[in-house]
Amino acid sequence: MRKIGLLKVLALTRKADKMSAAERTALQQKRLRELVSYVKENSPYFAELYKNVDENTPLPEIPVTNKQEMMSNFDKWLTDSSITTAKVENFMSDVSNVGTKLDGKYLVYTTSGSTGNPCIMLYDETTINVSSAIGALRSFARKDDLTAFMKSGKKTMALFADGGFYLGCGSVRYNLRKMPWKKKVMRTCDVRKPTDEIVSTLNEFQPSMIGCYPTAMEVLAAEQERGRLKIKPAIIMTGGEKLNEGVRKHLSEVFGCYVQTNYSCTEGGTMACECTERHFHINDDWVILEAVDENNQPVPFGTQSAKVLLTNLANKICPIIRFEITDRIVMHDEPCKCGNTRPWLTIEGRTDDILCFENGVRIAPMLLYAILKEVHGINRFQLIQHNDDRLELRLIADNKQEMFNSAKKAVEDYLSENGVFTEVYLSDEAPAAHPVSGKYKHIIAKS
């Protein structure tokens, strides 16, 4: 399909904002039909999967896909036959390629791999432009915060896991390569760095907006309260974890600004934007979200799903159609008080714990999560803190002892850099969800 330029995407996105619900549904279904037709012609994987599907097949009758199938059929999944697994892996072997386009056409990102090995995603020009348009037109819940951001210098800090092909910092690096003159107002910082180093970087840069994990911002809030961190952001945009209301309130009080979040993933981009009512309004002109049970059957409005089926209507190089993601959401059909007529949802989100050690050091869970997911070969993990501060690591891995040795060194090295000297030991038990709630945590603090 022909790529859509940024100005055109901005115009289409603005136009959709003025549509009625019925008009947006019609637009969504038109784009779905075009996508199905395109992948049948250009993706060998979908050509086989969709033998009994055409552009008029109702969405619930279209087969469900998942990460394991996509990655095992990577070369057949893509709609550009010149892109192969070997080419992508060779490109990703050099981290200096982060933010550059493979073959001059595609940005390469990898997911976090929280439920297994990571999924590799390519973004074509249209996907990049849709992401930019949503960010520009829909990311701010309040116009006053956008105004404050603009007036305070537009200095943006992406404080996420860096040094890899991750969407958060990778997209900033792409923009800096494309627009090098923005180096004075746009920067990345690896959230896994020692807290003292992050504090120094933030004090020097004085960001107008910070994008960061909520639990990492909690750690920084303590630094702000101690007077070591001295910043005055206009807005904090959190992501990657659930933003609990207590944390939101605390961050807002400490930093003196509005705090919000969105619902995003690498496979779907920004799928829903938060409004002033704390509801996530789906960008239904560019994505379709289905709340389903374990058997992929739709759950009623107001009922928590077992998972979500995602269809990305913008990405044509890596087609995502009825793709399983493990989030648990609740879809709502009642009107939202904010006035936005787009469908909205609430989300359970990740619920990992901040680890507090006996010497007073606090470590955000996403920092340890980011370290452990980099140990390739681990299929699933769970890190549990005990009362003596020792850390129990539960693993599912092909070579468990070898993977543990790598993970132990990585975690202990990171903790020692932050003044924590403790032991990580290998558990005989496998990672497990809570026996009552059924919730799964990767990082669990001592009780």
PyMOL commands that set and color helices and strands:
alter all, ss='L'
color gray80, all
select helices_A, chain A and resi 6-17+21-42+44-49+59-61+67-72+74-77+85-92+95-97+125-138+143-151+167-178+180-184+195-205+214-226+245-255+365-372+400-417
alter helices_A, ss='H'
color red, helices_A
select strands_A, chain A and resi 107-110+120-123+156-160+186-190+209-212+235-238+258-265+269-274+280-282+287-292+307-312+323-325+329-332+344-347+355-356+362-363+378-385+391-397+424-426+443-444
alter strands_A, ss='S'
color yellow, strands_A
deselect
rebuild
show_as cartoon
